[in-house]
Amino acid sequence: MPFTLTLVALLVCLALCWRFLGAYLVGVYDGSVHFLNVVERPVYRLLGTDPEAEQSWQRYASSLVVFSGVTLAVTYVVLVLQGHLPLNPQHLGDVNPALAFNTAVSFLTNTNWQNYGGETTMSYFSQVGVLELQQFISAAVGLAVAIAVIRGFARKEQQTIGNFWVDMVRGTIYVLVPFSFLLGVVFVAQGAVDTFSGPVTIHNALTGVSQVIALGPVGFMEAIKQFGTNGGGFFNANSAHPFENPTGLTNFSSIVALLAIPVALTYVFGKMVGALRQGVAVLAVMAVLMGALVGVGTIAESHANPAVVHGGVTATIQGNTEGKETRFGAPTSALTGVSCTVTSTGCANSAYDSYTPMGGFSLLAGMMLGEVSPGGVGSGTYTILLFAIIAVFIGGLMIGRTPEYLGKKIQAREVKLAGIGVLVMPIAVLVLTALAVSLHAGRVATGNAGPHGFSEILYAFTSQGNNNGSAFGGLNGTGDFYQVTGAIAMLVGRFGVIIPALALGGSLAAKKVVPTGLGTFRTDTTMFVGLLTGVVVIVGGLTFFPAAALGPIVEQLSHGKFW
């Protein structure tokens, strides 16, 4: 499919997702969608929770933390005991404790950072029994938090923001499971493998060479990997592997799937706060940011890599094809890469370490801006709403009155919570990056020297701090230093934003709605879209520009030209 036609088709599909998936999500979380009561009610009894009882933000957050801690422990135990468990036709051994902890944290936080090759490290039981299960759970938790925060914006003079257990269960059984199943059917029909039989050995009689072809339950894991914005693949090559991503249709379906829920949640926001224009304004900010990054990425990758040209290799008219699948080509690979890094998906159908410096920067920038364009399942929504609070605070300062958002006064508590939620990720990323480049254990793991080596480290912590999971492949993250620091980045990047976001939702839910006046700063206009976009860009730019200047920007300039 021509690249322009791909973009048009993508926009049409996302518009349909915004309207119809968005309306369905509203029904799921307001309880009007209940056709699976026969499944839902027994789950509540098993959990010992009353589906009619709601929770304060403190109870909601504590339930989330306890549940996450239990699932983290279960995942860790299964991985370290993998060699003694069933569904292990390759007879793979136990996962070492450091890698098991890093992996458990990674899948818990929706990061899916993988310091291992899936087909050579994880048994089928580990892949399906805990890692794929975590892909459902982490996405359901992100959705639940987003809905709870939106309720906080929508409600007035209430002390509750929903019930964590109900939100998580409903998100799983009504949204993630059925849609992932349908997407999995598409993947398997297109050629993605899905079997519990062991690997196959192929012998070439002409050359005398034998090759082991890894198989496994891939197709349906691929579906939740994309729809849940997880990104963790069954194979080490991830979405570049033909058993995971066999055709152009599966590649296009992946892009639609990973953007579907984050885009639809802007419709949910607008409907739940009673003003669809508010959701459209948030969506417009996401679209502007993502559109700019797609433009930079595709243009950069449509040119030859300056490092390759400098090495004496003649450039082709196909652009930077190094590290790209010929099935997809450079522009579509760049579109997929940006789509994966502006969400928390992190999967890859090409080698990001082989991108041009500015192409790699387009991947980095989406994460540096807080991964809000449109962000991961749930996480993009609650993070951009934190930015919205800061934007209306700045707007209030400019017009000389107390800032308001959706009729609620934004006071010191709300601004502080939003500030913590927005800044915790950059602080964690920059501190850990500085630590890595200062220590031998951090520097020795890079595959390249100079600016590109620095970019590899910066990319790793930016990816983990934003719960993305993609990487510049030149960095070897298997050492204890990166296992531990990476886990810290993932935990801080997840819960350091979730807790302030829930606290903000609880604070707003208790507030009164004040009538609008002539001096009210409207938040459903083009002016607000520009202000919110500017706040996201300025916060990310001021925070990360010095680091980016030492990495991809100076690398590009070192080749004698910026573009």
N, C-alpha and C positions, 0 to 999 in steps of 0.2 A: 504494500500500500504506500503511495507517495506520502512524504512527510506532511505536506500541507493538508492532505485529506485525513491523515491520522489525527492532526490537531483538531480539525473540524468535528470528526467523529467523537473525539474525546470530550469536547465541549458539549456536544449534544447529549452524550451519555451522562455527563456530570449534571447537566441541567435537569434531566429526568430523575437522577438520584436525589438532587436537592429537593425537588417537589414531592416525589412519591415515597422515597425512602424516608425523607424527613417527616412526612405526615404519618408514616407507619411508626417511626420512633416515638412521636408524640403519643400515639395510641398505646404503644407498649408501656410507656412510663407513667401515663395517667390512668392505666388500668382498663381502658376501653377495649384493648386487644387481650382476649383471655381464652382463646380457643384451645389452649393447652393446660387448662386447669387440672385435668386428670394427672398431669405430670408435675405441675407447679405445686399443688397443695401438699402432696407427700414429701416433697423436698423441704418445705417449711417445717413440717412436723419432724423430719429428721434433724433439721438444724435447731429445733426448739425455739423457733421465733414466731411471733404473732405478726402476720402480714399487714394487719391494720394498725399496728403500733409504730409510730415514727420516732426518730431519734434527734437529739440535739447534735450540733456539729461535733461536739466532743465525743459523744457516744458513737457517732458515725465514723469518726477518725479512729477511735480506739478499736472498733470492730474490724476496720480495714487493716490496721496494723497487726492485730492478733491473727487474723486470717492469713495475712501475708507471711507472718513468722512461721505459722504451721506449715503452709505449703512450701516455704523455703526449706524447712527441716526435712520434709518428706522427699523433696527432690534431691537434696544432698545425700540422704541415706540411700536412696535407690541408685544413685550414680556410683557411690563408693562401694556398693555391694553388687554392682552390675554383673560381674563374672559368675555370681552364684544364682542369678535369676534366669527365668526362661526367655524364650524368643531371642536366642543369641546363636544363630546358625554359624556365625564366624568364630565363635568361642573367644570373643573379645574379653579382656581382663577388666578388673575394677579400675575406675577412673581415679587418678591420684587426688588426694584431698584438696590441694590448692586449686586444681583445675575444676574439680567438682563444685567447690564453693563459688568460684568465679562464674561457672556456668549456671548454677542454681540462682544466683543473684541476677545474672543476665536475663534469664527467661522470666523470672519473677517481675522484673521491672519493665518488661516489654522492650528490652534493649536487644536481646538475642545476639550479643557480641559472642563470637565463637573463636576461641583460642585452640581449635582442634579441627581435624577433618572428620566430618560426620560419619562418612562411610567406613572409616578405619578406626574410629574411637568409640562410637556409641552403638549399643545393641538395638535391636528393634524394640525391645521392651523399654529401654531408656528413651528412645526417640518418640514412641507413641504414648507410653505409660506416664511419663512425667513432662517431657519437653513439649510435646504437642498439647498436652493437657494444660500446661502453663500458658501456652499461646492463647488458649480460650480464656483462661482465668485472668491473665494480665490485661487483655483487651476488655473483658467485662468490668474489671475494676476501673479502668480508665473511663469507660462509658458511664459507670455509676457516679464517679466523682464529677464528671462534667454535668450530668443531670442534677446532681445535688447542688452544685454551685449555681446553675441556672435557676433552680427553685429559689435559692437565696435572693437572686436578683428580682424574681417575679413576685415573691410573697411580701406581705407587709404585716408587721406586728405579730409575727409568729416566732416560736422558739425552736422549731424543728425544720429539717431540710430533707426528710425522707427516711427510709430504712435501708441501710447498706445491704443487708441480706436479700431483701426483696429486689432492690435494683440490680444486684449482681445476678441473681437467679433469672430474672426476667430478661436481662440483656443477653444471657447465655442461651436460654432455650427458645426465645422468640426471634433473636437477631443473629447471633454468631453461628449457632449450629445449623439452622436451616439454610441460610445464605451460603455458608461455607460448603455445605453438602452439594448444593446446586453448582457452585463454582468448581468443586472437586470433580463432578461428573464431566464438566467441560474439559478440564485438564486431562483426565484419564481418556476421554474420547479422542483428544488430540494427540495422545501418545505418551503422556506422563505415566511412568510405571507405578504400579501399586500392588505389591505382592509381599507375602511373608516368606516366600522361598528364599534360599540363600543365594550367594553370588554364583555366576556362571563363568566357567572357564572356556575360552574360545582358543582353538589351536589352528594356526595357519600352516597347512601342510607344505606350502611352497617355501616358506621362509623358516619353518621350524620353530617359530615364536609362538608362545602361548600368552594369553592375556586374561586376567581376571576382571570380569565386568560386575561391578557392584549393583545390586538391586535393592528393593525394599518398599515399604509402604509410603510412597512419595507423594502421589497425586493429591490425596486429600489433606496431607500436611501442608502441601503447597498452597491450598486454598485458604486455610486459616492464617498461614504465614502472610498472605497478602491482605485478606479482608480484615484481619486484626492488626494490621500495620506492625507485624512482628519482625519479619525479615530473616529469621533463622532458617537456613536451608538444610535439607537432608544430606546433600553432598557438599564437599568443600568448595566446588566451583559455583555453588548457589544457582542463581537463575541463568547463568551462562551454560549450565549443564543441560543437554537436550532431554534428559529424563525428567527434569524439573520444569523446563520451559521449552517445549519442543517446537512450537510454531509461532508465526507472527500473531495469530489469534490469541494464543495463551499469553504472549507478551503484552498485547493490547488489553486483554482482560485483566491482567495483573495491575496495570496502571489504573484502570477504572476502579478495580476492587480496593486498592490501597487509598484512593482518594474519596471513595464513596461516602463512608461514614463521617469523616471530618468535614466534608462539604455539607452533607445533610444536617449536621448538628447546628449549622447556622440557621437553617429553617426552623429547627426545634427551638432555638433560642428566641427567634422572633415570635413564634406562635405562643410560647410559654410566657413571655413578658407582655403579650397582648399587642405587639406592634411589629408586624413582619418587616417593616422598613429597617428596624434596628438590626435584625439578622442580616438583611441585605447589605447594610453598611459594613458589618464585620466581614461578610463574604467578599465585598469589594476590596477591602484591605488585603485579604488573603490572595485574591486574584492578581492584584497589582504586584505584590511581592513575588509571587510564584512566576508570573509572566516575565518579570525582569530577569529572574534567575534562569528560566528556560531560554530566554533570548541570549544571555551571556554564554550559557553552556553550549547551546547548539552552534552558535557562531564560532566560538573558540574551537570546538571539536570538528567543525567543517574546514578548518585550516590544518595544515601539517604541523606536527609537533616541532617546535623550534630546536629542541635537543636532537631530534632525529635528522633534521635538515643540517644542523651544525656538524653532525657526524658524517656527512657526505652522502646520505641517502636521498635520492631524488624524490621530491614530494609528488603525490598523485592527486588527481582531481577529486578523489573520494574523501579527502580530509584526513584526520588523524585516525587511521585504522589500526594502529598498534593497540593490542589488548582488547579489540572489539570483535564481536561475533559477526561474521559476514552475513548471517541470517538477518541481522537487524540493522547493520550499518551504523555510521558515526552519529548522524542526527538523532535517530530513534534511540540509540544507546544513551546519548546525552539527555534526552527527554526522560527516559526511564530513570537514569541516575539522579536527576534533579527531583523527580517525583518521589523517589525513595528517600532522599535526604531532606526534603521539606516536610515529609511525614516522618514518623518514627520507624519506618519500615526497614531501611538499611540494607535491603537485599541489593544484589548487583547482577546485571547481565553483561558486564564488561569489567575490565581491570581499572579501577579508579587511580591506581598508582601510575598508570600509563597515560592519563589525561594530560593535556597541555596545562601549564601553570594556571591560566585563567579558567580553563575548564574545571580543574580541580578546585579552584577558588569558588566557582559557582556552587559546587557541592558543599563546601565548607560554610559558605555564607548563609545558606538556608538554615543551618544548625546554629550558627552564631547569632542569628536574629531571634533565637528562642524557639525555633521550630514551630512557628505559628502560621505557616503559609501553605497548607492549612493545618499542619501538625498531625500528630498521631491520633488514634481513636480516643477521643475524650481529652487527651492532654493538650492538643492544639487549641481546643475551645476554652478550657479553663485558664490556659496561659495567656491567650490573647485578651481575655476579659480582665486579667491582672493589668495588662498594658492599657486597656481601656480606662481603668480607674486612674492610672497615672496621667493619661491623656486629658481626662476631664478635670483633673486637678490642675494641670498646666493651663487648660482653657479657662478655668475659674480664676486663676491668677491674672490672666491676660484681660479679662473683662471686669475684674475687681469685685467678685462676689463669691460666696461659698459655692464650691463646685457641686453639681448634681448629676446623677446618672439614673435615668429611668424614674425620675421623680424623687429620688432619695438623696439626701445630703451626704456628701462624701467628706468625712472628717478625718482627724489625725489617725485614728485606729485603722481605718480602711486604707489610707495611703501607706501607712507603715507595713501593713500586711502585704499589699501589692508590691511595695518596694522589696520586701524580703523575698517574695516569690519570684520576682524578676531577676534579682541580683545573685541569688544563691548559686545558680548554674554558672554564670561567668566567673564568680569567685573560685568555685571548685575547679573549674577547667584551667584557669590561669595559674592558680597555686600549684596544681599537680603538674602542669606543663613545665613551670619553672623548676620544680623539684626534679623532674625527669632529666631536663637538660643540664642540671647542676651535678647530677650523680652519674658515676660510671655505669651503674646498672641500667640507667635510663638511656644513656647515649649509645651503649654498645649494641642495643637491640635494633638500631636503625639500619636499613639496607643501603642508605645513601648518605653521603656527607653533605655539608653545606645547607643552603636554604631548603632543599627538598627533604633532607633528613629531618630538619626542624619541622617541616610541614607534616611529616609522617607522625611525629609525636603530638603536635598540636591537633591534627585530625583525630588521632585516637582518643584523646581526652575530651575533645569537643563532641565526638560521636557518643562516647559513653556518658558524658554529663548530660546530654540531651536524650538519652535512651534511644539512640538511633541504631547503632550496631554495625554500620559500614566501616570500612577501613582502607587506608592506603596499604596495600599488601606488602610493602617493603619493611614494615615494622614487625619484628618478632615478639609477640606478646605472651609467649609461653613461660617466660621466667617468673619467679616469685614476685619480683618488683611490680611488674605490670598486672599480674593476677590480683594482687592485693590492692594496689592503687586504682586499678580499673573497677574493682568491686565497690570501692569507696565512692568513686565518681558516679557509678550507676545508682547507688542507693541515695546519695545526696541529690542527684538530679531528679529522681523520682519522688521521694518522700519530702524532700526539701521544698518542693513546689506544691505537692498535694495538700500538705497540712496547712500552709498559709491560705491556699485557695479555699479549703473547706471552712477555715476560720472566717475568711472574708464573706463566704456565702451565709454563714450563721449570723454574722454581724448585720448584713444587709437585710436578711429575712426579718429581723426584729425591728427594723426601722419603719417609721411612718412614711407615707407618700405625701409630698408637699405639692400644692398646685403650681402649675407652670405660670410664668409671668413674662413680661416683655424682655426681661434681662436673662431669661433662661437660655443656656447654651444648648442648642438642639444637637442630638447625637445620631440623627438619621439623615444627615445632609452630606453633600460632597466636601464641605469644609471639615467636618469631623473625620471623614475618611482620610483626607489629606493629613490632618493632625495626628491621627492614630498611626498612619503609615510612617509619618516623620518620627514619632516617638519610638516606634519599633526599630527604625533604621538608625536613629541617633544613639539609642541605648546600645544596640549591637555594634555600631560603628565606633563610638567612643571607647567602648570596652575592649573590642577585639582588633581594632585597626592597627595598633602598634605591633601586635603579634603577627597579624596577617602580613604586615609590611616586611617582617623578617623572613617570611616563608614564601608563599606563592607570588606575591607582588614583586619582591626583589628577584625571585627566580625568573619571572617573565622579563623584567627589565635587564637582567644580565645577558639576555640574548639580543640586546640592542634595539628592541622595540617593545611597546606595550601590548600590541594586538597582533 
